[in-house]
Amino acid sequence: MMTKSKNPETIALHGGDYRSDPATTSVAVPVYRTTSYQFNDTDHAANLFALKEFGNIYTRIMNPTNDVLEKRVAALEGGLASVTVGSGQAASTFAIMNVCQSGDNFISSTDLYGGTVNLFTHTLKKLGIECRYADPSDPKNFEKLIDEKTRCFYAETLPNPYLRVFPIKEVSDIGRKHNIPLIMDNTAAPVICKPLEHGAAVVVHSLTKFIGGHGTVIGGALVDGGNFDWTADPKRQPLFNEPDASYGGAKWGEVVPQLTGANVSFAVRARVCLLRDLGAPLAPDNAWGIIQGLETAPLRMKQHCSNAQKVVDFLTKHKSVERVIYPTLHKGEIAERSKKYLKGGNGALVGIEVKGGVEAGKKFIEALKMFYHVANIGDARSLAIHPATTTHSQLTEEELLAAGVTPGYVRLSIGIEHPDDIIADLDQALGASGKPSLKAVS
């Protein structure tokens, strides 16, 4: 029984078509620890491999536990299909490689996670795929970089550390004029933002973060919005319009809608080509762990956002804090994007500049008692890190500044603890950074 609800709290528990396990009637999703699946006969096996019918072949490509997670993540984002992979980084890689080949280029926002910058600037470059960077403060910057080899746009909804909400519709509209899909990394804003509703064609997630939520398993997902015509301009999207010799000359933009009755060519190609050839599947045990987190993700996001707003209110008044970075604290058009694209909260990420520079920032982090000093975001716990020396340390000085990472910047991921306890820990750590605490000066 598939839920018709549009409410994320219900979708997280009932999305997709899973009601109970057909073999055991188990309500909880089982972990299918298997590599392989019994074929009914030789014709059944041949049809599966030829994509004449869909079903389980090998867990590198699909798995029943993963299938439940994929359908719920797709439903949560309002998409038609999803493919899970081993990590968020694998999801970003697959998203680009599903539309680009050697000699092609894509245009990305400058506001990116440091690991993604490394992937785009160095690793994909070695494979012959060029990334061109556009400053999202003006959406027209994307159009200026388009040529006949441009295959997609890429951006993060709520990029850290800048925390400037991306102009999704504005850039998507530009892309659709040229038959270029917008791929949105929505890792930092599940539930509170729906990029597909604003014109994005594909959404990617690091499921490790807010959707998993407990810091126990790593995973990623690609969600096909089913709202992009891959066949409208065959020259713009050759991977979906030219015969694929690895599948008997199949043209993915044509054959998938014929087989499935749905516009999910992006998801199917990612699964049967990239997962088949490159691997990087999500382990069924990790899929099961992420399902446990997904069930409460909408509730946790409410608490994350509520706590983060209280923390921002506290930090903006604190004399030991030079600056607070949060989506609603930007000026002008960038601030307006928060109101336009974020609903029900403005995220859990908060950036601060501690007075006293790098040394004060180090003292602050080392003085935290409840916050964990880890390289992650989206845990139920509150987390803190110094990006310039950790998550973004491989970037050049120019790249750091372009990404919004200054030497004294500290990133906070606000958890779901009681807000009074979160603020108390921040206050005592700021006092230890060498400046008087708010309590001492108020």
C-alpha positions in Angstrom: 0.0 0.0 0.0 1.8 3.1 -1.2 1.1 6.2 0.8 -0.5 9.2 -1.1 0.7 11.6 1.6 2.9 14.5 0.7 3.9 15.0 4.4 7.6 14.0 5.0 6.8 12.6 8.5 4.5 10.0 6.8 6.7 9.4 3.8 9.7 8.6 5.9 7.8 5.7 7.5 5.5 4.6 4.7 7.0 5.9 1.4 7.5 3.4 -1.4 5.5 0.2 -1.8 6.9 -1.7 1.2 4.2 -2.8 3.7 5.7 -6.1 5.0 8.1 -8.7 3.9 6.3 -11.0 1.5 8.2 -14.1 2.8 7.8 -13.6 6.5 5.2 -10.7 6.9 7.8 -8.8 8.9 6.8 -5.2 9.3 10.4 -4.1 9.9 12.5 -4.1 6.7 14.8 -7.2 6.7 18.5 -7.1 5.8 19.0 -9.2 2.7 22.5 -10.4 3.1 22.9 -12.0 -0.3 25.1 -11.5 -3.3 23.0 -13.4 -5.8 19.4 -14.3 -6.6 17.9 -17.5 -8.0 16.6 -17.2 -11.6 13.3 -18.9 -12.5 14.8 -20.4 -15.6 17.2 -19.5 -18.4 14.7 -17.3 -20.2 14.1 -15.3 -17.0 17.9 -14.9 -16.5 18.4 -13.8 -20.1 15.5 -11.3 -19.9 16.9 -9.7 -16.8 20.3 -9.2 -18.3 18.9 -7.9 -21.5 16.7 -5.4 -19.5 13.6 -6.9 -21.1 12.2 -7.2 -17.6 13.4 -5.8 -14.2 14.3 -7.8 -11.2 17.2 -8.8 -8.9 20.4 -9.9 -10.5 23.3 -9.2 -8.2 23.7 -7.0 -5.1 26.3 -4.9 -6.7 23.5 -3.6 -8.8 20.4 -3.9 -6.6 19.2 -5.4 -3.4 15.7 -5.7 -1.7 16.8 -3.8 1.4 18.3 -1.1 -0.7 15.2 -1.0 -2.8 13.0 0.0 0.2 15.4 2.8 1.1 15.6 4.0 -2.5 11.9 4.3 -2.9 11.5 6.2 0.3 14.3 8.6 -0.5 12.8 9.2 -3.9 9.4 9.8 -2.3 10.9 12.2 0.3 12.4 14.3 -2.5 9.3 14.1 -4.8 11.3 12.1 -7.4 10.4 9.0 -9.5 13.4 6.8 -8.8 16.5 6.6 -6.7 19.8 4.7 -6.8 21.8 4.2 -3.6 25.6 4.0 -3.6 28.4 3.5 -1.1 28.9 7.2 -0.1 27.8 10.7 -0.8 31.1 11.2 -2.7 30.2 8.2 -4.9 26.8 9.8 -5.5 28.4 13.1 -6.7 30.9 11.1 -8.9 28.1 9.0 -10.5 25.9 12.1 -11.0 28.6 13.7 -13.2 29.8 10.6 -15.0 26.2 9.6 -15.9 26.0 12.6 -18.2 29.7 13.5 -19.0 32.4 11.6 -20.8 36.0 12.5 -21.8 36.0 15.8 -23.6 32.8 17.1 -22.0 32.4 19.8 -19.4 30.0 20.8 -16.6 29.5 24.0 -14.7 29.5 24.0 -10.9 28.8 26.5 -8.2 31.9 27.8 -6.4 30.1 27.1 -3.1 31.1 23.5 -2.5 32.2 21.0 0.1 36.0 20.7 -0.1 36.0 17.1 -1.0 33.8 17.8 -4.0 36.1 20.5 -5.2 39.0 18.1 -5.2 36.9 15.5 -7.1 35.8 18.0 -9.7 39.1 19.9 -10.1 41.6 17.1 -10.0 40.2 13.6 -10.3 37.6 14.2 -13.0 40.0 16.4 -14.9 42.4 13.4 -15.1 39.5 11.5 -16.7 39.1 14.3 -19.3 36.0 15.9 -17.8 36.3 19.7 -17.2 34.6 21.5 -14.3 34.0 25.2 -14.9 33.1 27.2 -11.7 30.5 29.9 -11.6 29.8 32.3 -8.7 26.1 31.7 -7.8 25.6 35.2 -6.4 24.6 36.0 -10.0 22.8 33.1 -11.8 23.8 34.5 -15.2 27.4 33.4 -14.5 26.3 29.9 -15.3 25.0 30.8 -18.8 28.3 32.7 -19.6 30.3 29.4 -19.4 28.1 27.2 -21.6 29.4 25.8 -24.8 28.4 22.8 -27.0 30.1 20.3 -24.7 28.4 21.5 -21.5 26.3 18.6 -20.1 25.0 19.7 -16.7 25.0 22.2 -13.9 25.9 21.2 -10.3 25.3 22.9 -7.0 24.6 22.4 -3.3 21.4 23.7 -1.8 22.9 24.8 1.4 26.7 24.8 0.9 29.0 24.9 3.8 30.8 26.9 4.9 29.3 29.9 3.0 25.7 28.8 3.8 24.4 30.9 0.9 21.2 29.2 -0.4 21.6 28.4 -4.1 19.3 30.1 -6.7 17.7 26.8 -7.8 15.0 28.0 -10.1 17.0 30.8 -11.6 19.8 28.5 -12.7 17.5 25.6 -13.6 15.6 27.9 -15.9 18.8 28.9 -17.6 19.8 25.2 -18.0 16.5 24.2 -19.5 16.8 26.8 -22.2 19.9 24.8 -23.3 18.7 21.3 -22.4 21.2 21.3 -19.5 20.0 19.5 -16.3 20.6 21.0 -12.9 22.0 18.5 -10.3 21.5 19.6 -6.7 23.3 18.2 -3.7 20.6 18.5 -1.0 22.6 16.8 1.8 22.4 19.7 4.2 18.7 20.5 3.6 16.6 17.3 3.4 12.9 17.9 4.2 13.3 21.7 4.4 14.1 22.1 0.7 12.7 20.3 -2.4 15.0 21.2 -5.3 12.9 19.1 -7.8 9.9 21.4 -7.2 12.0 24.3 -8.3 13.3 22.8 -11.5 16.3 20.7 -10.6 16.4 17.4 -12.6 18.5 15.3 -10.2 19.1 15.4 -6.4 22.1 13.8 -4.7 22.5 13.0 -1.0 25.2 12.0 1.4 22.8 9.7 3.3 25.6 9.6 6.0 24.5 13.0 7.2 21.0 14.2 8.2 19.0 11.3 6.6 21.0 8.6 8.4 21.5 11.0 11.3 23.3 8.8 13.8 26.9 8.8 12.5 26.9 5.0 12.3 26.9 4.2 8.5 28.0 5.8 5.3 25.9 6.0 2.1 24.8 8.1 -0.8 21.9 8.4 -3.2 20.9 9.8 -6.6 17.3 10.8 -7.1 15.8 11.1 -10.6 13.2 13.8 -10.7 11.6 12.3 -13.9 11.1 15.9 -15.1 13.9 16.3 -17.7 13.6 15.4 -21.3 16.9 13.6 -22.1 15.9 13.2 -25.8 15.0 16.8 -26.6 18.5 17.7 -27.9 20.4 14.5 -28.8 23.6 16.5 -29.4 23.5 18.0 -25.9 22.9 14.7 -24.1 24.8 12.1 -26.2 25.0 9.4 -23.4 21.2 9.2 -23.5 20.8 9.3 -27.3 23.7 7.5 -28.9 23.7 3.6 -29.0 25.4 2.0 -25.9 27.5 -0.9 -27.2 27.6 -2.4 -23.7 23.9 -3.0 -23.9 23.3 -4.1 -27.5 23.1 -0.5 -28.8 20.4 0.7 -26.4 19.6 4.4 -26.5 18.8 5.1 -22.8 16.6 8.1 -23.4 14.3 6.0 -25.6 14.5 2.5 -24.2 13.9 3.2 -20.5 10.5 5.0 -20.9 9.4 2.2 -23.2 10.4 -0.5 -20.7 9.2 1.2 -17.5 6.5 3.6 -18.6 8.3 6.3 -16.6 10.9 9.0 -17.4 13.7 7.5 -15.3 16.5 7.2 -17.8 19.0 8.9 -15.5 18.4 6.5 -12.7 18.4 3.3 -14.8 21.5 4.3 -16.7 23.3 5.1 -13.4 22.3 1.6 -12.0 22.9 -0.7 -15.0 26.0 1.0 -16.4 27.9 2.8 -13.6 27.0 0.5 -10.7 27.6 -2.5 -12.9 31.0 -1.3 -14.1 32.4 0.8 -11.3 30.8 -0.9 -8.3 30.5 1.3 -5.2 27.2 -0.2 -4.1 25.6 0.5 -0.7 25.9 -2.5 1.5 22.5 -3.9 2.6 23.5 -3.6 6.3 24.2 0.1 5.8 21.0 0.6 3.8 19.1 -0.9 6.8 20.9 1.4 9.2 20.0 4.4 7.1 16.4 3.3 7.0 16.3 3.5 10.8 17.5 7.1 10.6 15.2 8.1 7.7 12.2 7.1 9.7 12.8 10.0 12.1 14.6 12.5 9.8 11.7 14.9 9.5 11.3 15.1 13.3 15.1 15.5 13.8 15.3 18.3 11.2 12.7 20.3 13.1 14.8 20.1 16.2 18.1 20.7 14.4 16.6 23.9 12.9 15.0 25.1 16.0 18.2 24.6 18.1 20.3 26.2 15.4 18.2 29.4 15.4 18.5 29.6 19.2 22.3 29.2 18.9 22.4 31.9 16.2 20.5 34.3 18.5 23.0 33.6 21.2 26.1 33.9 19.2 25.2 37.1 17.4 25.1 38.8 20.8 28.4 37.3 22.1 31.3 39.6 22.3 33.8 36.9 21.7 32.3 36.2 18.2 33.5 38.3 15.3 30.9 37.1 12.9 28.1 34.5 12.6 27.4 32.9 9.3 23.8 31.5 8.8 21.4 31.5 5.8 19.2 34.2 7.2 22.1 36.5 8.1 23.1 37.2 4.6 22.0 40.5 2.9 19.8 41.3 -0.1 19.0 38.7 -2.7 21.0 36.0 -1.0 18.9 36.4 2.2 15.7 36.3 0.2 16.7 32.9 -1.2 16.4 31.4 2.3 12.8 32.5 2.5 12.1 31.2 -1.1 13.7 27.8 -0.9 13.8 26.8 2.8 10.6 25.8 4.5 10.2 24.9 8.1 13.7 25.9 9.1 17.0 27.2 7.9 19.3 24.3 8.6 21.5 23.0 11.3 24.8 24.4 10.1 26.2 27.6 11.7 29.6 29.2 11.0 31.4 31.5 13.3 34.6 33.7 13.3 36.0 33.7 16.9 37.7 36.9 17.9 41.5 36.4 18.1 41.9 34.5 14.8 43.2 31.0 14.4 44.6 30.5 17.9 41.4 31.6 19.5 39.5 29.3 17.2 41.7 26.4 18.2 41.2 27.2 21.9 37.5 27.3 21.4 37.3 23.9 19.7 39.5 22.3 22.3 37.5 23.7 25.1 34.2 22.3 23.9 33.0 19.5 26.2 29.7 18.2 24.8 30.3 19.1 21.1 32.3 16.4 19.2 35.3 17.5 17.2 34.7 15.4 14.1 34.7 15.7 10.3 31.0 15.2 9.8 27.7 17.1 9.8 24.2 16.0 10.4 24.6 13.8 13.4 22.0 13.8 16.2 24.9 15.1 18.3 26.4 18.6 18.1 29.7 18.7 16.1 32.4 21.3 15.5 35.4 21.5 13.2 38.0 24.0 11.8 37.6 23.5 8.0 40.7 25.3 6.8 42.9 22.7 8.5 40.7 19.7 8.0 37.8 19.3 5.5 39.1 22.0 3.1 42.8 21.7 3.8 43.6 20.4 0.3 42.4 23.7 -1.3 44.6 26.6 -2.3 44.3 29.9 -0.5 42.3 31.2 -3.5 40.0 28.2 -3.4 39.5 28.5 0.3 38.4 32.2 0.1 36.2 31.3 -2.9 34.5 28.7 -0.8 34.1 31.1 2.2 36.7 29.4 4.4 38.8 32.0 6.3 41.6 31.0 8.7 39.5 31.6 11.8 36.3 30.0 10.5 34.7 27.3 12.7 31.8 25.2 11.5 29.1 24.0 13.9 26.6 21.3 13.2 23.9 21.8 15.8 22.4 18.6 17.2 19.1 17.7 18.8 20.3 18.0 22.5 18.4 20.4 24.7 19.3 24.0 23.4 20.2 25.2 26.9 22.9 22.5 27.1 24.2 23.3 23.6 24.4 27.0 24.4 26.1 26.4 27.8 28.9 24.4 26.1 29.4 27.1 23.5 29.5 29.8 26.2 32.1 28.2 28.3 34.3 27.3 25.3 34.1 30.9 24.1 35.2 32.0 27.5 38.2 29.7 27.3 39.1 31.2 23.9 40.6 34.2 25.7 37.6 36.5 25.6 35.0 37.3 28.2 31.9 35.2 28.0 28.4 36.6 27.4 27.6 35.9 31.1 30.5 38.0 32.2 29.6 41.0 30.1 25.8 41.0 30.1 
